[in-house]
Amino acid sequence: MSGPLTWDVQTLIAMQERGEISSYEIVRAFLAEIAKHNTQGTNLRAVIEVNPDALWIAQALDRDRARGIWRGPLHGIPIVVKDNLDTADAMHTTAGSVALSEHRAIRDSEVVRRLRESGAVIIGKANMTEWANFISDHMKSGYSSRGGQTLNPYGPGLFDVGGSSAGSGAAVAAGFAVAAIGTETSGSILSPSNNNSLVGIKPTVGLVSRTGIIPISMSQDTAGPMARTVADATRVLQVISGVDATDAATLSTQPIFPNYLSMLTTGGLVGARVGIVRGYYARELSGDEQAIYEAALADLKQRGAILVDPIHLPAPHENENIDVMVYEFKVALNHYLSKTPPSNLHRSLADVIRYNETHAEVALKFGQALFERAEATSGTLTEAAYIERRLRDLTWSRDEGIDRALKANRLDALLFPSYFGCSIAAKAGYPSITVPAGYTGEGKPMGITFTGTAFTEALLIHLAYDYEQATNHRRPPSLER
């Protein structure tokens, strides 16, 4: 059945080219799904705010197309962006927090600017785990004081929606947009992509600009695409990646930006050496999930991959250490808030903490222990404990971790079950891609995650696309309950 639950970028572009559908009709169809299932019906609460200009933008795109003008590869494609990306329009940018409920950005984030330039229609903002899950040490995934609780469309109230790009994941799975932008510091693209049966690409830090995104960590933050297919996620990545003069991470690395679309061919797994990670990660799986992982390994082998099994990574307890994020958060957030419009009365983390204390009944359902821990730091990154921890993270995740495993075993990529392994890739700043691998007996989605060294997105896309095309595991959720 063709419609918002299954439409992809290529199909919608082709339909527009043939005159079978207009950008206006596309956007209208997705808005109808939001109306039906976002705050009534299934009550997913995936979208925190709808763009009131979306239909006007779509009509402008139709006028361009009638004159033979195509804005770009995402012409007329509805995209939802996480509520921590600045949009210079009628929508707010709040990180899901009531403390920023009146904050409007004065300019687009670089990611949003690139999306608009490509012809995408920003149809709305996605709800998220508040402050990207960096306010409390026990926040529920998908909850924000401004947007409420986002639910997983595959099992509303039954399955975890994943965090912190929860709304981005639920929105795409539910047919509220063709694709979404999520952000990840540690697992926040990969987790909701896995849990909502999506493809999520967490890029190398420095591949995609961080300018205009409410931050957590300068070392680990990145935006990335979430979509229903590898092809759609790749198309969005192609648009949003590139050098940004205002983001040092993109300047210092000066990565080569390949044509990722050329990787959307089968045969990528033939002869590819893939390291199979088990141990600590495999112990976290249920029986059904373990069976899905084993079936995925069999599919990879059948496609011609050479499985090196098992691969052991060092010190799994390092996954839980968040010291770097704690130290960097105050510096990064204070810098962001200092550049917001004067109408935003909160100019620092301390201001937000005070606001939350004053409005605790609404703002602090889960407390703000992480805020308080971050505020207690100097805000200068001069602490020896911070520098030592940052260097230790790099040594553990890169030198003794991913790079060592890849080199020692002559691997093209590592493979993790579900979104496991997100922490080691996050601390390294390395890329990962999650792709649907099946469903448990009760219908819970599960994926597998390919991880590589810096700027190997093209290779990971090639592997993931071959696996996806060979298995076609993904199916849309049933929302008519």
One Martini backbone bead per residue (centre of mass of N, CA, C, O) as a GRO file, in nm:
protein
  481
    1MET     BB    1   0.092   0.039   0.026
    2SER     BB    2   0.063   0.364  -0.068
    3GLY     BB    3   0.230   0.608   0.144
    4PRO     BB    4   0.356   0.759   0.422
    5LEU     BB    5   0.460   0.473   0.537
    6THR     BB    6   0.633   0.414   0.235
    7TRP     BB    7   0.749   0.649   0.127
    8ASP     BB    8   1.007   0.770  -0.082
    9VAL     BB    9   1.216   0.971  -0.238
   10GLN     BB   10   1.225   0.850  -0.524
   11THR     BB   11   0.920   0.825  -0.560
   12LEU     BB   12   0.844   1.130  -0.517
   13ILE     BB   13   1.016   1.246  -0.741
   14ALA     BB   14   0.891   1.081  -0.974
   15MET     BB   15   0.598   1.177  -0.932
   16GLN     BB   16   0.660   1.475  -0.987
   17GLU     BB   17   0.780   1.442  -1.273
   18ARG     BB   18   0.494   1.304  -1.377
   19GLY     BB   19   0.247   1.460  -1.229
   20GLU     BB   20   0.108   1.282  -0.980
   21ILE     BB   21   0.238   1.492  -0.773
   22SER     BB   22   0.264   1.727  -0.523
   23SER     BB   23   0.404   1.892  -0.272
   24TYR     BB   24   0.139   1.966  -0.139
   25GLU     BB   25   0.024   1.674  -0.127
   26ILE     BB   26   0.247   1.553   0.040
   27VAL     BB   27   0.228   1.732   0.292
   28ARG     BB   28  -0.071   1.683   0.346
   29ALA     BB   29  -0.048   1.377   0.401
   30PHE     BB   30   0.141   1.404   0.651
   31LEU     BB   31  -0.042   1.589   0.821
   32ALA     BB   32  -0.271   1.382   0.847
   33GLU     BB   33  -0.106   1.183   1.023
   34ILE     BB   34  -0.055   1.373   1.254
   35ALA     BB   35  -0.353   1.428   1.323
   36LYS     BB   36  -0.423   1.118   1.382
   37HIS     BB   37  -0.143   1.026   1.581
   38ASN     BB   38  -0.011   1.237   1.781
   39THR     BB   39  -0.272   1.364   1.986
   40GLN     BB   40  -0.434   1.127   1.871
   41GLY     BB   41  -0.524   0.820   1.903
   42THR     BB   42  -0.214   0.700   1.946
   43ASN     BB   43  -0.045   0.926   2.083
   44LEU     BB   44   0.281   0.972   2.018
   45ARG     BB   45   0.435   1.247   2.043
   46ALA     BB   46   0.660   1.318   1.807
   47VAL     BB   47   0.541   1.604   1.759
   48ILE     BB   48   0.589   1.935   1.895
   49GLU     BB   49   0.585   2.090   1.602
   50VAL     BB   50   0.433   2.270   1.346
   51ASN     BB   51   0.474   2.405   1.036
   52PRO     BB   52   0.285   2.675   0.919
   53ASP     BB   53   0.460   2.689   0.627
   54ALA     BB   54   0.459   2.418   0.468
   55LEU     BB   55   0.246   2.466   0.239
   56TRP     BB   56   0.376   2.719   0.120
   57ILE     BB   57   0.643   2.588   0.045
   58ALA     BB   58   0.522   2.374  -0.143
   59GLN     BB   59   0.400   2.576  -0.347
   60ALA     BB   60   0.669   2.700  -0.429
   61LEU     BB   61   0.787   2.436  -0.540
   62ASP     BB   62   0.572   2.401  -0.761
   63ARG     BB   63   0.639   2.657  -0.918
   64ASP     BB   64   0.923   2.578  -0.986
   65ARG     BB   65   0.861   2.313  -1.135
   66ALA     BB   66   0.684   2.447  -1.359
   67ARG     BB   67   0.969   2.603  -1.450
   68GLY     BB   68   1.209   2.377  -1.415
   69ILE     BB   69   1.272   2.395  -1.099
   70TRP     BB   70   1.517   2.240  -0.896
   71ARG     BB   71   1.646   2.260  -0.583
   72GLY     BB   72   1.683   1.937  -0.529
   73PRO     BB   73   1.699   1.606  -0.397
   74LEU     BB   74   1.447   1.719  -0.180
   75HIS     BB   75   1.204   1.797  -0.342
   76GLY     BB   76   0.921   1.803  -0.137
   77ILE     BB   77   1.044   1.677   0.130
   78PRO     BB   78   0.954   1.564   0.433
   79ILE     BB   79   1.103   1.699   0.734
   80VAL     BB   80   1.217   1.617   1.054
   81VAL     BB   81   1.334   1.795   1.343
   82LYS     BB   82   1.494   1.827   1.607
   83ASP     BB   83   1.447   2.035   1.903
   84ASN     BB   84   1.783   2.123   1.872
   85LEU     BB   85   1.729   2.273   1.600
   86ASP     BB   86   1.764   2.546   1.431
   87THR     BB   87   1.485   2.766   1.327
   88ALA     BB   88   1.406   3.042   1.107
   89ASP     BB   89   1.095   3.054   1.233
   90ALA     BB   90   0.791   2.986   1.395
   91MET     BB   91   0.958   2.795   1.547
   92HIS     BB   92   1.091   2.634   1.807
   93THR     BB   93   1.385   2.596   2.038
   94THR     BB   94   1.401   2.358   2.334
   95ALA     BB   95   1.482   2.059   2.406
   96GLY     BB   96   1.194   2.003   2.559
   97SER     BB   97   1.184   2.274   2.731
   98VAL     BB   98   1.018   2.504   2.927
   99ALA     BB   99   1.255   2.708   2.953
  100LEU     BB  100   1.243   2.734   2.606
  101SER     BB  101   0.940   2.793   2.499
  102GLU     BB  102   1.027   3.101   2.365
  103HIS     BB  103   1.244   2.999   2.171
  104ARG     BB  104   1.389   3.168   1.888
  105ALA     BB  105   1.560   3.158   1.613
  106ILE     BB  106   1.764   3.369   1.387
  107ARG     BB  107   1.887   3.099   1.264
  108ASP     BB  108   1.987   2.850   1.091
  109SER     BB  109   2.106   2.573   1.088
  110GLU     BB  110   2.317   2.416   0.880
  111VAL     BB  111   2.139   2.172   0.829
  112VAL     BB  112   1.880   2.326   0.755
  113ARG     BB  113   1.996   2.492   0.526
  114ARG     BB  114   2.061   2.246   0.346
  115LEU     BB  115   1.777   2.135   0.327
  116ARG     BB  116   1.642   2.379   0.196
  117GLU     BB  117   1.835   2.392  -0.050
  118SER     BB  118   1.729   2.092  -0.145
  119GLY     BB  119   1.388   2.118  -0.095
  120ALA     BB  120   1.303   2.080   0.176
  121VAL     BB  121   1.042   2.020   0.418
  122ILE     BB  122   0.986   2.158   0.724
  123ILE     BB  123   0.724   2.014   0.909
  124GLY     BB  124   0.888   1.978   1.192
  125LYS     BB  125   0.921   1.905   1.532
  126ALA     BB  126   1.081   1.687   1.746
  127ASN     BB  127   1.064   1.512   1.993
  128MET     BB  128   1.245   1.461   2.312
  129THR     BB  129   1.475   1.399   2.519
  130GLU     BB  130   1.548   1.602   2.743
  131TRP     BB  131   1.836   1.744   2.676
  132ALA     BB  132   1.938   1.476   2.552
  133ASN     BB  133   1.958   1.324   2.830
  134PHE     BB  134   2.103   1.591   3.023
  135ILE     BB  135   1.950   1.624   3.329
  136SER     BB  136   1.908   1.322   3.412
  137ASP     BB  137   1.970   0.990   3.561
  138HIS     BB  138   1.627   0.901   3.504
  139MET     BB  139   1.520   0.940   3.227
  140LYS     BB  140   1.273   0.895   3.005
  141SER     BB  141   1.235   0.791   2.708
  142GLY     BB  142   1.077   1.061   2.531
  143TYR     BB  143   1.082   1.281   2.752
  144SER     BB  144   0.913   1.604   2.802
  145SER     BB  145   0.797   1.895   2.941
  146ARG     BB  146   0.676   1.999   2.661
  147GLY     BB  147   0.586   1.706   2.498
  148GLY     BB  148   0.611   1.460   2.658
  149GLN     BB  149   0.532   1.123   2.562
  150THR     BB  150   0.688   0.919   2.356
  151LEU     BB  151   0.591   0.666   2.127
  152ASN     BB  152   0.591   0.347   2.001
  153PRO     BB  153   0.440   0.235   1.710
  154TYR     BB  154   0.492  -0.085   1.769
  155GLY     BB  155   0.435  -0.019   2.106
  156PRO     BB  156   0.242   0.153   2.281
  157GLY     BB  157   0.369   0.124   2.607
  158LEU     BB  158   0.573  -0.132   2.550
  159PHE     BB  159   0.800   0.005   2.385
  160ASP     BB  160   1.085   0.148   2.356
  161VAL     BB  161   1.172   0.443   2.174
  162GLY     BB  162   1.415   0.583   2.253
  163GLY     BB  163   1.730   0.770   2.267
  164SER     BB  164   1.669   1.114   2.213
  165SER     BB  165   1.545   1.068   1.907
  166ALA     BB  166   1.240   0.979   1.941
  167GLY     BB  167   1.064   1.154   1.752
  168SER     BB  168   1.217   1.093   1.493
  169GLY     BB  169   1.158   0.789   1.493
  170ALA     BB  170   0.844   0.785   1.524
  171ALA     BB  171   0.773   0.971   1.284
  172VAL     BB  172   0.882   0.792   1.053
  173ALA     BB  173   0.738   0.526   1.123
  174ALA     BB  174   0.437   0.683   1.117
  175GLY     BB  175   0.430   0.897   0.867
  176PHE     BB  176   0.528   1.219   0.922
  177ALA     BB  177   0.789   1.146   0.750
  178VAL     BB  178   1.049   1.049   0.552
  179ALA     BB  179   1.253   1.205   0.743
  180ALA     BB  180   1.526   1.264   0.982
  181ILE     BB  181   1.674   1.452   1.244
  182GLY     BB  182   1.933   1.367   1.450
  183THR     BB  183   2.111   1.326   1.761
  184GLU     BB  184   2.453   1.248   1.885
  185THR     BB  185   2.651   1.136   2.172
  186SER     BB  186   2.514   0.840   2.287
  187GLY     BB  187   2.274   0.669   2.092
  188SER     BB  188   2.047   0.890   1.970
  189ILE     BB  189   2.019   0.742   1.684
  190LEU     BB  190   2.050   0.431   1.714
  191SER     BB  191   1.828   0.362   1.919
  192PRO     BB  192   1.564   0.472   1.770
  193SER     BB  193   1.618   0.317   1.513
  194ASN     BB  194   1.604   0.037   1.626
  195ASN     BB  195   1.315   0.069   1.783
  196ASN     BB  196   1.178   0.181   1.480
  197SER     BB  197   1.281   0.043   1.221
  198LEU     BB  198   1.555   0.193   1.125
  199VAL     BB  199   1.774   0.405   0.962
  200GLY     BB  200   2.092   0.500   1.111
  201ILE     BB  201   2.327   0.778   1.093
  202LYS     BB  202   2.640   0.805   1.255
  203PRO     BB  203   2.867   1.025   1.222
  204THR     BB  204   3.144   1.167   1.198
  205VAL     BB  205   3.305   1.389   1.366
  206GLY     BB  206   3.288   1.655   1.109
  207LEU     BB  207   3.083   1.592   0.873
  208VAL     BB  208   2.872   1.754   1.048
  209SER     BB  209   2.733   2.023   1.147
  210ARG     BB  210   2.685   2.200   1.480
  211THR     BB  211   2.555   2.450   1.400
  212GLY     BB  212   2.267   2.524   1.576
  213ILE     BB  213   2.302   2.319   1.827
  214ILE     BB  214   2.209   2.190   2.106
  215PRO     BB  215   2.436   2.093   2.343
  216ILE     BB  216   2.689   1.881   2.508
  217SER     BB  217   2.948   1.776   2.316
  218MET     BB  218   3.230   1.850   2.136
  219SER     BB  219   3.340   1.548   2.101
  220GLN     BB  220   3.036   1.389   2.021
  221ASP     BB  221   2.865   1.560   1.853
  222THR     BB  222   2.591   1.477   1.615
  223ALA     BB  223   2.436   1.470   1.319
  224GLY     BB  224   2.161   1.270   1.161
  225PRO     BB  225   2.002   1.028   0.982
  226MET     BB  226   1.648   0.916   0.955
  227ALA     BB  227   1.510   0.614   0.806
  228ARG     BB  228   1.361   0.346   0.615
  229THR     BB  229   1.625   0.366   0.437
  230VAL     BB  230   1.935   0.371   0.314
  231ALA     BB  231   1.886   0.563   0.079
  232ASP     BB  232   1.755   0.797   0.239
  233ALA     BB  233   1.982   0.843   0.443
  234THR     BB  234   2.195   0.904   0.224
  235ARG     BB  235   2.062   1.150   0.093
  236VAL     BB  236   2.076   1.322   0.348
  237LEU     BB  237   2.378   1.306   0.403
  238GLN     BB  238   2.468   1.441   0.139
  239VAL     BB  239   2.341   1.719   0.217
  240ILE     BB  240   2.464   1.771   0.529
  241SER     BB  241   2.744   1.742   0.436
  242GLY     BB  242   3.027   1.946   0.533
  243VAL     BB  243   3.180   2.237   0.531
  244ASP     BB  244   3.213   2.471   0.817
  245ALA     BB  245   3.339   2.775   0.913
  246THR     BB  246   3.191   2.756   1.219
  247ASP     BB  247   3.324   2.454   1.239
  248ALA     BB  248   3.605   2.308   1.354
  249ALA     BB  249   3.558   2.007   1.293
  250THR     BB  250   3.537   2.047   0.977
  251LEU     BB  251   3.821   2.187   0.947
  252SER     BB  252   4.030   1.993   1.086
  253THR     BB  253   3.966   1.738   0.901
  254GLN     BB  254   3.906   1.765   0.602
  255PRO     BB  255   3.713   1.591   0.454
  256ILE     BB  256   3.608   1.363   0.226
  257PHE     BB  257   3.326   1.397   0.000
  258PRO     BB  258   3.156   1.164  -0.118
  259ASN     BB  259   2.952   0.962  -0.319
  260TYR     BB  260   2.716   0.794  -0.152
  261LEU     BB  261   2.522   0.697  -0.382
  262SER     BB  262   2.733   0.491  -0.510
  263MET     BB  263   2.672   0.275  -0.261
  264LEU     BB  264   2.384   0.187  -0.394
  265THR     BB  265   2.490  -0.129  -0.405
  266THR     BB  266   2.540  -0.438  -0.465
  267GLY     BB  267   2.812  -0.642  -0.314
  268GLY     BB  268   2.951  -0.528  -0.046
  269LEU     BB  269   2.990  -0.818   0.110
  270VAL     BB  270   3.189  -0.922  -0.083
  271GLY     BB  271   3.474  -0.995   0.106
  272ALA     BB  272   3.398  -0.880   0.366
  273ARG     BB  273   3.536  -0.790   0.680
  274VAL     BB  274   3.362  -0.898   0.976
  275GLY     BB  275   3.330  -0.811   1.308
  276ILE     BB  276   3.213  -1.003   1.583
  277VAL     BB  277   3.028  -0.887   1.852
  278ARG     BB  278   3.009  -0.989   2.187
  279GLY     BB  279   2.981  -1.071   2.493
  280TYR     BB  280   2.865  -0.819   2.666
  281TYR     BB  281   2.649  -0.757   2.446
  282ALA     BB  282   2.505  -1.039   2.421
  283ARG     BB  283   2.400  -1.046   2.725
  284GLU     BB  284   2.160  -0.826   2.658
  285LEU     BB  285   1.998  -1.045   2.520
  286SER     BB  286   1.747  -1.204   2.416
  287GLY     BB  287   1.646  -1.480   2.266
  288ASP     BB  288   1.527  -1.342   2.014
  289GLU     BB  289   1.767  -1.150   1.963
  290GLN     BB  290   1.980  -1.367   1.925
  291ALA     BB  291   1.841  -1.494   1.676
  292ILE     BB  292   1.859  -1.243   1.497
  293TYR     BB  293   2.166  -1.221   1.497
  294GLU     BB  294   2.226  -1.501   1.378
  295ALA     BB  295   2.067  -1.452   1.116
  296ALA     BB  296   2.240  -1.215   1.021
  297LEU     BB  297   2.503  -1.372   0.996
  298ALA     BB  298   2.400  -1.568   0.783
  299ASP     BB  299   2.335  -1.352   0.571
  300LEU     BB  300   2.618  -1.237   0.540
  301LYS     BB  301   2.753  -1.499   0.451
  302GLN     BB  302   2.569  -1.547   0.202
  303ARG     BB  303   2.675  -1.262   0.072
  304GLY     BB  304   3.014  -1.295   0.130
  305ALA     BB  305   3.106  -1.266   0.405
  306ILE     BB  306   3.373  -1.234   0.641
  307LEU     BB  307   3.374  -1.383   0.951
  308VAL     BB  308   3.498  -1.253   1.259
  309ASP     BB  309   3.471  -1.498   1.525
  310PRO     BB  310   3.537  -1.322   1.773
  311ILE     BB  311   3.530  -0.986   1.900
  312HIS     BB  312   3.732  -0.805   2.129
  313LEU     BB  313   3.670  -0.555   2.363
  314PRO     BB  314   3.760  -0.325   2.584
  315ALA     BB  315   3.634  -0.217   2.866
  316PRO     BB  316   3.303  -0.198   2.916
  317HIS     BB  317   3.289   0.006   3.165
  318GLU     BB  318   3.350   0.267   2.994
  319ASN     BB  319   3.062   0.324   2.887
  320GLU     BB  320   2.958   0.474   3.167
  321ASN     BB  321   3.138   0.715   3.117
  322ILE     BB  322   3.058   1.091   3.156
  323ASP     BB  323   3.276   1.312   3.213
  324VAL     BB  324   3.307   1.469   2.950
  325MET     BB  325   3.015   1.569   2.934
  326VAL     BB  326   3.007   1.720   3.200
  327TYR     BB  327   3.233   1.928   3.132
  328GLU     BB  328   3.126   2.030   2.841
  329PHE     BB  329   2.833   2.130   2.881
  330LYS     BB  330   2.866   2.410   3.009
  331VAL     BB  331   3.031   2.535   2.784
  332ALA     BB  332   2.840   2.478   2.544
  333LEU     BB  333   2.573   2.601   2.653
  334ASN     BB  334   2.671   2.886   2.722
  335HIS     BB  335   2.744   2.956   2.434
  336TYR     BB  336   2.471   2.920   2.306
  337LEU     BB  337   2.300   3.111   2.494
  338SER     BB  338   2.472   3.376   2.438
  339LYS     BB  339   2.348   3.370   2.116
  340THR     BB  340   2.077   3.435   2.184
  341PRO     BB  341   1.816   3.607   2.205
  342PRO     BB  342   1.700   3.845   2.429
  343SER     BB  343   1.425   3.688   2.480
  344ASN     BB  344   1.620   3.501   2.614
  345LEU     BB  345   1.669   3.476   2.964
  346HIS     BB  346   1.870   3.237   2.917
  347ARG     BB  347   2.244   3.245   2.947
  348SER     BB  348   2.262   2.978   3.131
  349LEU     BB  349   2.269   2.703   3.321
  350ALA     BB  350   2.197   2.848   3.585
  351ASP     BB  351   1.933   2.968   3.482
  352VAL     BB  352   1.788   2.699   3.427
  353ILE     BB  353   1.802   2.583   3.709
  354ARG     BB  354   1.634   2.808   3.842
  355TYR     BB  355   1.381   2.772   3.678
  356ASN     BB  356   1.327   2.477   3.753
  357GLU     BB  357   1.295   2.529   4.058
  358THR     BB  358   1.047   2.726   4.026
  359HIS     BB  359   0.916   2.485   3.811
  360ALA     BB  360   0.915   2.183   3.924
  361GLU     BB  361   0.636   2.052   3.858
  362VAL     BB  362   0.710   2.065   3.543
  363ALA     BB  363   1.045   2.050   3.505
  364LEU     BB  364   1.102   1.804   3.754
  365LYS     BB  365   1.015   1.495   3.728
  366PHE     BB  366   1.349   1.390   3.716
  367GLY     BB  367   1.518   1.614   3.758
  368GLN     BB  368   1.888   1.769   3.778
  369ALA     BB  369   2.165   1.618   3.830
  370LEU     BB  370   2.339   1.683   3.575
  371PHE     BB  371   2.329   1.982   3.588
  372GLU     BB  372   2.462   2.008   3.871
  373ARG     BB  373   2.724   1.865   3.797
  374ALA     BB  374   2.807   2.063   3.570
  375GLU     BB  375   2.796   2.333   3.736
  376ALA     BB  376   3.041   2.240   3.931
  377THR     BB  377   3.215   2.320   3.723
  378SER     BB  378   3.423   2.563   3.579
  379GLY     BB  379   3.393   2.617   3.252
  380THR     BB  380   3.719   2.566   3.121
  381LEU     BB  381   3.876   2.286   3.092
  382THR     BB  382   4.121   2.263   3.332
  383GLU     BB  383   4.082   1.999   3.441
  384ALA     BB  384   4.257   1.718   3.484
  385ALA     BB  385   4.022   1.514   3.479
  386TYR     BB  386   3.927   1.586   3.196
  387ILE     BB  387   4.182   1.542   3.026
  388GLU     BB  388   4.233   1.250   3.112
  389ARG     BB  389   3.957   1.138   3.020
  390ARG     BB  390   3.973   1.214   2.721
  391LEU     BB  391   4.233   1.053   2.661
  392ARG     BB  392   4.123   0.782   2.756
  393ASP     BB  393   3.892   0.758   2.555
  394LEU     BB  394   4.071   0.755   2.302
  395THR     BB  395   4.237   0.510   2.371
  396TRP     BB  396   4.007   0.304   2.417
  397SER     BB  397   3.834   0.353   2.145
  398ARG     BB  398   4.077   0.352   1.943
  399ASP     BB  399   4.362   0.224   1.999
  400GLU     BB  400   4.219  -0.025   2.187
  401GLY     BB  401   3.977  -0.061   1.989
  402ILE     BB  402   3.871  -0.014   1.688
  403ASP     BB  403   4.147   0.011   1.542
  404ARG     BB  404   4.274  -0.246   1.654
  405ALA     BB  405   4.062  -0.448   1.548
  406LEU     BB  406   4.083  -0.380   1.249
  407LYS     BB  407   4.391  -0.425   1.209
  408ALA     BB  408   4.442  -0.710   1.341
  409ASN     BB  409   4.188  -0.835   1.142
  410ARG     BB  410   4.135  -0.701   0.869
  411LEU     BB  411   3.890  -0.493   0.877
  412ASP     BB  412   3.601  -0.312   0.771
  413ALA     BB  413   3.409  -0.402   1.019
  414LEU     BB  414   3.180  -0.381   1.274
  415LEU     BB  415   2.943  -0.593   1.467
  416PHE     BB  416   2.633  -0.520   1.624
  417PRO     BB  417   2.388  -0.556   1.830
  418SER     BB  418   2.184  -0.345   1.769
  419TYR     BB  419   2.312  -0.047   1.943
  420PHE     BB  420   2.552  -0.165   2.028
  421GLY     BB  421   2.849   0.034   2.064
  422CYS     BB  422   2.790   0.342   2.085
  423SER     BB  423   3.002   0.437   2.298
  424ILE     BB  424   3.269   0.378   2.149
  425ALA     BB  425   3.199   0.552   1.898
  426ALA     BB  426   3.148   0.818   2.048
  427LYS     BB  427   3.431   0.854   2.182
  428ALA     BB  428   3.576   0.839   1.893
  429GLY     BB  429   3.393   0.968   1.652
  430TYR     BB  430   3.251   0.735   1.498
  431PRO     BB  431   3.088   0.545   1.268
  432SER     BB  432   2.736   0.446   1.217
  433ILE     BB  433   2.494   0.177   1.118
  434THR     BB  434   2.152   0.114   1.126
  435VAL     BB  435   1.962  -0.195   1.056
  436PRO     BB  436   1.714  -0.387   0.996
  437ALA     BB  437   1.656  -0.748   1.133
  438GLY     BB  438   1.376  -0.751   1.298
  439TYR     BB  439   1.150  -0.950   1.517
  440THR     BB  440   0.995  -1.033   1.771
  441GLY     BB  441   0.729  -1.213   1.883
  442GLU     BB  442   0.598  -0.920   1.990
  443GLY     BB  443   0.725  -0.689   1.772
  444LYS     BB  444   1.012  -0.606   1.831
  445PRO     BB  445   1.254  -0.423   1.722
  446MET     BB  446   1.563  -0.501   1.529
  447GLY     BB  447   1.909  -0.445   1.485
  448ILE     BB  448   2.209  -0.361   1.316
  449THR     BB  449   2.566  -0.257   1.364
  450PHE     BB  450   2.785  -0.062   1.184
  451THR     BB  451   3.144  -0.012   1.238
  452GLY     BB  452   3.404   0.239   1.207
  453THR     BB  453   3.618   0.444   1.106
  454ALA     BB  454   3.703   0.730   1.002
  455PHE     BB  455   3.528   0.812   0.722
  456THR     BB  456   3.339   0.522   0.652
  457GLU     BB  457   3.048   0.562   0.538
  458ALA     BB  458   3.054   0.436   0.256
  459LEU     BB  459   3.111   0.146   0.346
  460LEU     BB  460   2.871   0.112   0.540
  461ILE     BB  461   2.654   0.158   0.328
  462HIS     BB  462   2.728  -0.079   0.145
  463LEU     BB  463   2.673  -0.299   0.355
  464ALA     BB  464   2.382  -0.221   0.443
  465TYR     BB  465   2.248  -0.232   0.165
  466ASP     BB  466   2.299  -0.528   0.104
  467TYR     BB  467   2.148  -0.638   0.346
  468GLU     BB  468   1.874  -0.505   0.297
  469GLN     BB  469   1.821  -0.621   0.005
  470ALA     BB  470   1.838  -0.929   0.101
  471THR     BB  471   1.599  -0.904   0.342
  472ASN     BB  472   1.365  -0.702   0.401
  473HIS     BB  473   1.251  -0.659   0.710
  474ARG     BB  474   1.089  -0.418   0.691
  475ARG     BB  475   0.793  -0.291   0.862
  476PRO     BB  476   0.518  -0.140   0.922
  477PRO     BB  477   0.315  -0.014   1.135
  478SER     BB  478   0.018  -0.055   1.332
  479LEU     BB  479  -0.218   0.216   1.395
  480GLU     BB  480  -0.492   0.049   1.384
  481ARG     BB  481  -0.627  -0.021   1.714
   0.00000   0.00000   0.00000
